[in-house]
Amino acid sequence: MTEPVPVARLLRPRSIAIVGASPEPTSIGGGVLGNLEAFGYAGAIHLVSRSKSEIRGRPCLPSIDDLPDGVDVVVLIVPQAAVDEAIAACVRRRAGSVIVYSSGFAEAGEDGRAAQENLAATCRAAGLPLMGPNCMGHTNYVDGIPLTFEPVEPRAAGPGPRVAVLAQSGATAANIRFSLHARGIGVSHVVATCNEAVVTTEDVLAHLIEDGDVAAVAVYVEQLRDPPRFLAVAARARDLAKPIVMLHPGHSTAARDAAQSHTGALAGDHAAMRTVVRDAGVALVDTIDELFDVTAVLARFPVPPPGRAAVVTNSGAIRGLAFDGFDRLGLPLATPTADTLAALRALLPPYVPVDNPLDIGTTGFATPSIFGTSLAAMLADPGVGTVLLAHAGGSPKQQVIKADAILPVAATAGKPVLLNIVGDDFPLDHVFMARVRASGIPFFRSTDRAMRAMAAVASYSDALSAAAARVPVPPVALPLPVRGTVPEHRAKAMLADLGLRVPRGILACDEEAAVRAAADLDGPVVLKAQAADLPHKSDAGGVLVGLAGEAAVRAGWRRLVANVAAARPGLALDGVLVEAMGPPGLEMVVGARRDPQWGPVILVGLGGVWIEALGDVVLLPAHATKAEVVARLAGLKAARLLGAFRGAPARDVAAVAAVAVRLGALIRGTPDLLEVDVNPLVVHAAGEGATALDALFVTAA
């Protein structure tokens, strides 16, 4: 992990210098000063200007060297070419931190990147925290300190929790802030770290989660520069029950291009990041809308309870759409208990079907209290984790009646309640909206967005529960026989040492040895060419199956050797692995990969040739338990094949999970092991186990 950069003086300064101050309100320097004055900043403000002796009645100094010693933050509004000289002056004046708005650094190409690296080296050597460059600064709403040129307005804290906004994009930071303000959610800080030459997301996040005014953090990042430190901060946030809601777009193909195994190709760096970060208890989202929406939910319910979804609506159409929507999102609907059904039947006319989703129909016209009492009944069900109220708004009077019934129940709920009034942007009554905003209930105009938010919150809740309950198996260390790619015959010996089932096999170095091996194995055999430089044998015609009898084995030997010689001229084989044909079953893949940044993950999915055609796999953290693997297997597109299907027996899912857990233990305990691929792992009928028909190990060179 990198050394943390202190940011307390940067985010909560008692003195500020603006270098490049200007009297023009529309200028950058004028914008910063105007924001500070609008917020009533009570600390010392020092202005530096070469052309002005005073601005707005404040005296100006001619240079940075004329500043008092130890100003907490120096805001540099100077051209890119002048930044180095200004930083050197800040070092001489022992400034506490600097903010650089100037662009033209790493975002502008190689020359700019080199300039930024030199700038960072100077600041690090001097112990000077630098925010930026190419940034919009930050706003501390708690203490009234806006160090940004973007026009911002002071805002009262409000009664609810406060959310901090942290983004590597100034525009995105502003958009998240707009969303939170529009929902009536208090904002503690808005920080745009941008190029992160010195101060990084990890530095600011570590500070924010320790701040008593921060209840949750909404994060937008395009690169996490110190994954181990980020995970440590995420663990601390989890301990403090402060949700981190994160959007991390983009992915790199570099890791996949370099991978030698299917597991390495499918568990690329972005996929590994998502797996590890979600497991660490970060609420990872896929879109900017989800970042807005999930933050709104978790700000109020930082530790959402486990459970399934429930829906109460006054529209049969929405009830039907909810079935489809939650099925598409993979979030199961709760099955109401007998007590819940009885409670709902007591509230509704006998002709109204009682189920989940619940359509109360027109009952609300005659009995407005049903909007609240039906919610209370759903919340009382132990299998319900989140409730969506998706209603047509009706007239202004009807909207207020709904609020009268719903908000008192939602205010005391220990589970997330999401209120959705359908109708897109059709205006709602101002009294209704004021009461909804004041209540803090997460409010939506889109049913789809509300359902997506519920799915993300449920995933977050599941991750918290899994982390609390998990008892991983201890790591396992095995000696590595070679460096680089381990040939199959040696890899299978390692699997056998790990306790996994492999076919009986003998390595033959010539044709006669292959004939003897086949006779010893007594039945149809498989011939497989063996060489470290031949990880994918089938591509070179290096695998022949179903050979029975001496003549077939001899002919097979010669054909295999000729195939490999034609496909890979000059390749020297270790020999040919002669294996007994195994019993049939469902072909799956189980593997593990050590991501250079995020560490080890395991992969399970449909194997054989289907892995490349369909990519139907799931990734899990390498410390996942058997129960977690079994649960994730149910999410495969081909999950039906694991049960009894078209005359085939149900498969030994527990055996697949056991293999995955053992490989996870192996890669956690063997630091130089980079990739493991067991493909195919043939899964037999329930209770009969699984057999590794092929294996590829890749170790550090």
N, C-alpha and C positions, 0 to 999 in steps of 0.2 A: 504494500500500500504506500501511496505517496504521503509526504508530510503534510498535515493539515495547514491551511492558510487561515489565520485568524481574521474574522470579518466583523467583529463586534463594533469597532470604531467606524468601519465603513457603513454599516447599516444603522447605527445609532450615534452619529457624530454630535459632539458639543460645539464644534467649530468647523466652519466650511470656508474654503477659498474657491472663487470662481475665476479662473484664468482665461481671459478673452471675454470679459464681461462687456455688455452692450446695453445702451438705453432703449434700443428698439424692442418692443414687446414681441415682435414676430421673429426675432433672431434667436439663435440657440442660447447665447449668453443671457439675453433678455428674458427668454422663456424660463430658464432655471431660476433666475432672480425673482421673476414674477410669481412662480409657483411657491417659492420659499416665503415670500411676503404674504401671499394669499393664505397659506397655512399658518401664518403667525409664528414662524420658526423663532424660538427664543434664544438660540445660541448665537455665537459670534459669526458674522459674515464678513469676509475679506474679499475685496474686489481687486483684480489685477488687470490693468489696461495700459497699453503703451500710448494710446491717443487721448484718453480721458482722465481728468483729475478728479472728477466725481460723477456718480450716476445715481439719480433719484435721491439726492441728498446724502449719498454714502461716499466717503472718500475712496479714491483708487490708488493703488500702489503701482509703480512702473514695472516691476518685475517680480518673479517668484522669489528671488533672493532677498527681497524686501519684506517677505511675509514673516510673521512671528514664528518662532521655533515650535514645531510639533502640532501644526494644524491637523485635525483628525482626518478630514477629507479634502483633497485638492481636485477640483473638477477642471479637466483640461479641455478647453475649446480652442484648439490650435490645429493648423494643417498637419497632415501626416508627416511631412518632412521635418516639422519642428517638434515632434513628440519626443524623440530621444533627448534633445537638449532640455526640454521641459522636465522630463523624468529625472535627469541628472540634477537639476536644480531642486526638485522635490526631495531627492535623497539628501542633498546638502542641508536642506531646511528640516530634515527629520520628520517629514510628513507621515501621518498615520496610515494613509491609504490614498489611492488616486482612482479617478474614473476617466476613461478615455473614450469619447464619443467618436473620434475620427475613424473613417474607413480607409481602405487602401492597404489592408494588411493581409492576413491569410486568405480572406475571401476573394482576393484580387489576383491570385496566381502565385507562382514560385517566388518571385522577387518580394512580394508582400509577405509571404510566409516566412522568408528569411528575415525580413525586418521585424516581424512579430516575435520570432524566436530570439533575436538579439534583445528586443525590448523585454521579453520575459526573463532572459538570463540576467539582465541588469537589475530588475526588480527583485528576483529571487535572491541574488547575491546581497542585496541591501535589506532583505526582509520587508519589502514594501508590497503590500497587497494591491493588486491592480484589477479593477473590473473593466472588462472589454478586451481589446478595442472594438470599434464598430458596434457600439451598444447604445441603448437608450437610458441606461442608469437604473435607478430604483426609486420606489416611493414607499416610505414607512408611514402608514396611516395611523399606527398606534401612537407614535410620538410626534406626528405632524412634520415629517421631513421628506419633502419631494425633491429628490436629486435627479430629475429628468427634465428634458426640454419639451416633452409632450405636455400639452395643456391638461392638467388634472385639477380636480376640485376636492376640497376637504369634505370628509363624510363622517357622520357620527357613527359610533361603533354599532349601535343597535343591540337588541336583547339577546340575539343568538350567538352561535359560535363564529369565530373568525377563521377565514381561509387565507393561507399565503399562496401567492402565485409565483412560480419559478419557471422561467423559460429561456431557451437559447435563441429565441427570436423575439425582438422587441414588439413587433406587430402582433404576434400570437399572445404575448403577455398581456397586451392591451385588450385583445379580444376576450381572453378569459376573464379579465377584470370587468369588462362590460357585461358579460353574461352573469357574473356573480352579483354585480350591482343591480342588474335588471330583476334578478330574483329576490332582491332584498337580503342577500347574504353578506354579512360583514367581511371585509377584506383587511387583513393585517399588514401584508407587505405585497408589493409587486416588484419582482427582481428580474431583470433581463441580463443574463450573463454573456450571451452572444459568443464572441470568439474565444473567450476563456483562456487568455494567454497565461494568467496566473490564478485568479479566483475561478473556481470551477463550480459546477452544479453540486458536487459532493460537499464542498466547503460551505456553501450557503444552506444547503439542506440540513447539514449537521447542526448548524446554528439555529435554524428555524424550528426544528422539532423540539429543541430544548426551551423555546420561548413560551412562556405561560400564556401569551395572548394568541397563540397559534393552535387551532384545533385540528386542522388538516392542511395538506399541501397539494395543490394542483401543479403538476410538472409536465412540461413539454421539453423533450430532449431529442437531439439527432445523433448524439454520441455521448456515451458515458466513459469518461477518460480513466477512471479507476474503479473497475467493477468490484474488487474485493472490498474497497472502502464503501462503495455504494451499498453493498449487501449488509455491511456492518451497520450503516446508518439506518437501513430499512429494518433491521432487527431491533434497533433501539426504538424506532418509531412504533413498531409492533408492540414492544413492551409498554410504551407510553399510551397505547390505544389512540395513536394519531395517524389516521389513514394517509397514505401517499397514493394519489391517483395519477397515473402516468400514461402519456401518449408518446410512443417512441416509433416514428415511422421509418421506413426504408430498410434495406437489407443489402448485404454485400455478397457477391458470388465468389469472392476470393477463396473462402474456406471450402466451398463446395468444389470449386475447380481443382483445388489441391488435394481433395480427399481421395483415398484409394479404395475405400469401402462404401457400400450403399449407405451404411449408417452415417459415415462422414459426410456423404453428399447430401443427405436429407436433413441432417442435424447441423445445418450451417450456423454461422455466428448469430444471426438475428433470431433464428428458431431457438438456439440454445439460450440466448438472452431472455426470450419470452418465458421459457420453461423455468429458468432459475429465478428470475425476478418475481414471477407470479408465485412460485413456491415460497419465496421470502416474505410474502404477505404484502406485496404491492398490488394495488388494484390497477392492472394493466388494461387499457382500453384501446380500441382500434380506430376511432374517429374523433374529430374535434367535438362533434355533438355529444358523444359519449363522455368525453372529458368534462364538458359542462355539466351533463346530467348526473353522472355518477358522483362527481364532487358535491353536487347539491344534496344527494341522498346521504352520502357518508359524512358530510359535515354535521348532519343532525344525528345520524346513527353510526357512530364510528366503529362499533363492534356489532354488526348485524347478526342476529341469531341464525343458526342453520334452519333450514326448512324449505318447503316448496312454495310455489306461487299460488295466490288466490286472486280472484277477480270478482268485483261486484259492479254491475252495469245496469242501466235502464234501457239497453238496446240489444235486441236479439242478434243484430248484425255484428255488433262488437263481440258478443259472446262467441259467435262462430269464428270470427277472425282471431280471437284470442287462442282458440284451440290450435289453429294453424301457426300463429306467430310463435307461441311458446314451443311447439314441436320443432319449428325451424331453428329456434335458438338453442334447443337442447335443454331447456329449463322445464322440468316436470311440473305439472299442476298438482296441487295437493288433493288428496282424497279425503274429504271431510269425515270426521269421526261421527259415530251415531249421535253423540251428544250435540255436536255442531248442527247436524241435520235436524235434530229435534228442535233446537233453539231457533233455527231459521224457519221451520214449518210453523212454529208458534207465532212468528211475526208476519207471515205472508198468507194471503188467501189460499184456500185449498186447491185452486186451479193453477197456481204458479208452481212449476217444477222446481225442486230444490236440488242444486248441484253446484259444482265449481267448474267453470265460471257460473256465477249466479246472475240471472237476469230478473230484476225485480219488476220489470215491465212498467205499468202505469200506477203501481201501488203508491208511488210517491206523491201523486196528485191528491189522494184522499188521506194518506198517512205520511206526511213529510218526515216524521221521525225515523222512517225505515232507512233513510240514507245513513244515519248514524248507528242505529241498532243492528243493522245487517253487518256493518263494518265491525262493530264490537264482537259479534258472534264469530266472524271469521278470524279476528285477531286472537280470540280465546282458544282456537284450535291448536293443539301442540304441534301438528304437522305443517302449519303455515309459517313461512319465514317472512314473506312480504305480501302486502295487499295492494292491488291496483284498483282504484275507483275510477272507472271510465264512464262518464255520464254525458248525455246531451245537456247543455246548459239551460235551455229554456229562456223564458222572459227574465228581465232584470229581477223582478220579485222572486221568481222561482230560483234564480241563482243564489240570492241571499238566504232563502229558505234552506237550500242545500248546505250552505256554509254554516248556518245555525245548527244543523244536525251533525255535520261531519267534523267540524273543527274541534269541538270540545273532546270528542273521542280520540281524534288523531293527536291532540296535544299531550295526552297521557299515555300514548301507545309506546310499548317497549320494542316494537317491530316497525320497520319502515312501512309507511303508508304513502303511496303516490297518488296524487289527484290529477286526473286528466279530464278536461272539459273539451270535447271534440268540437270541431268547427273551424279548424285552422286559424286564420287571423281575424275572424269575425269578432268585432269588439264585444267585450264583456262588461258588465256593470262595474262602475268604478268603486262602489261600496263593497261589492263582492271581492274585487281584486285587492283592495286595500286590506281587507280582513285576511285573505289568503296569504298575502305577502307578510303581514304582521305575525301570522301563525307560524311561519317557517316550514309549513308542509311543502315537500317537493311538488312543484306544479308543472304540468305539461299541457300543451295543446295537441301533441301528436301521440296517439296510442302506440305507434311503432317505437318511437323514441323511449317512451316509458317502459315498454317491454324489454328493449335492449338494455336499458339501465338496470332493470331488475335482474336480468341474466348476469350482467357484470357484477352486481352486488352479491348475488348468490355465489358466483365463482370466488369472489373475495372472501366471503364467509366460509366457504369450503376450505380455502387455503389456510385460513386462520385455525379452523378446527383440526385440519390434518397436521399442521405444525405443532399444535398443542398435544396431540395424541400420539404422534409418531415415535416409535422406538426402533430406529434402524438397526439392521444387522451390522456387526462389526466389520471393518474393512478386512480384506484378505490380500496378502502379498504372495505372489508367486515369482520364482526366478524366470527371467526372460532368456530363452535359449539363443536368440540372435538379435542383432540390431537391424532396424528397418522392417521390411515385411517378413513375417514368419510363415514359412510354408505350411500347407494344410496339415501334413502329417504331424508336425511339431505342435501346431496350434491345437489339434485334437488331443494330443497328449496333455496339454495344459487344461483343456476342458475336462478330461478324465480326472486329473488331479483336483479339479474344482468340484468333482462329484457329479458331473453331467454325463448323460448316456451318449456314447458314440458307437458307430458300427465297429464290428471286429475288422481289423485291417492289418496289412503287412506291406512294408515298403520294399519294392523289388527294384533291383538295379540293372537287371537284364531280362531277356525273354524267358530263359529257363527258370529264373527265380520267380517270375510272375506265374508261370505254369504251376510250380510247386505251391505257391501261396494260394492259388485258386483251388488246388486240390485239398489243401489243409482247411480252407474255409467251407468246402463241401456244399456247393450250391452256386446259383448264378452270382456273378460278381460285377463290380464296377471298376474300371480302370481310370485313374486320374493322374495326369502329369503333375509333377511336383517341382517347383522352383520358386525362389523368393521373387524373381522378376516376372512371374506369371500369376498375378493375383486373381485374374478372371480367366480361368482355364477354358471354359466353354467357348469363349470368343475365338480361341485358337484351335478349336477341335480337340481339346485336351481332355475330354470326358467321354467315355463310352460305357453304356449301361447294358445290363441283362445278358452278359456273356456267360454261356454255360458250356462246359466241356473244354478239353485241351485245344482242339482245333480252333474253336471260337476265341479262346484267350490268345493263342499265338497270332491269329489274324488280327485281333483287336490291338495287340501290342504293336504290330508293324504299322497298322493304320494310324494309331495314335501318334507314334513317333514321327511318321511322315507328315501328319497334319501340323504338328507343332513346328517341325523344321521348315515347312512352307510358310507358316504364319509368322514365325519368329526365327529367322535364320541366325545361326550362331548361338542360340540360347542353350546353355548347358543345364540339363535336368538333374535334380538330386536323385531322381528315380521315378517310379510309377507306384502310386498307392493302389493296392489291390484290396477292395473292400467287399464284404458280404452285402448283398442287396437287403435293404431293410424293409420292414412291413410298411404298407401305404398309410397315408394320413393326410391331414391338412397341412400344406406348406406355409410356414410363417417365417418371419425374420425377427431375431432379437439381437440387439447390438448395444454398444456403448461408445461414447466419444468424449475425449477430453478437449473441450474448447479452450484455446490459449488464453482467453480472457475470462470466461465464465465458469470454467471448470467442467467436471464430468456430468454427462446426462446419459440416460438410457433410452432406447428406441424399441418399440414393439409394433408389429403390424403384419399385414398379409405379405407373404414371402414368395420365394421362387421367382419366376419371371414376372409375376404380377407387381413386384415392388417398384420396378421401373415404369411399368405401364400405368399403374394406378396411384402409387405413392400413398397408399392407405395405411398410414402409420400414426402413432402417437408418441410424443416425447414426455419423459418424466425426469425428475431429479434423480441422481444416481443413488440417493439414500431412500428412495421410495420403498414402501413395504409391499408385501404380497397383496394385501387388501386394496391398496391404491392402484396397483397394476391391474388387478381384476376389474376394478371399477372403471378404469380408463379403457380397457379392452371393449367394454360395452359400448363405447363411443365410436368404434371403428365403423366405417361404412359397410364392411363385410362382417359385422358382428353376428349376423344370423348364421353364418357358417360355423360358428363356435358351438351352436346348439344342434340338436337333432334337425337335419335338413335334407329333404329329398332322399330319404332312405339311409343317409349316413348317420352314424351315432353322434351324440354330443361329444365334444372334444374335451381333453383334459386341460381346462383353462388354468387350474391350479399349478400344473406342471410348467406351463408357459410363464406364469408369474414367478415361479421359483427360479427358472433360468434367468429371467430378467434381474431379479434381486441378487443372484449370485454374480452376474456380470457387473452389476453396480458395485457390489462389494469389492470385486477384483480391481476395477479401474480406480476406485477410491483408495485402495491399498497398494497399488503398484504405480508409482508416480511416472515412470517412463513408458507406460502403456498409453498409447494415443487413441487407437481405434480397435474395436472388436466387432466382428460381423459373423453371426451364426445364421447362415442362409443357404438352404432352407433348414429350419427346425421343423421336423415332421412331428405333428401333434397327433397322438393316437386317441383312441376312445377314452372317455372319462375313466380315471383310475389306472390307465395303462401308461401314462407318462409321455415323454417326448424324446426324440432322437435327433442329435445334431448331425446332419448329413454333410455339411460343409462349414468351414470356419476360416476366417481371415483375421490375423492379428497384425497390427502395425505399431511398432515401438519407436521411440526416439532414436534418431541416427547417432 
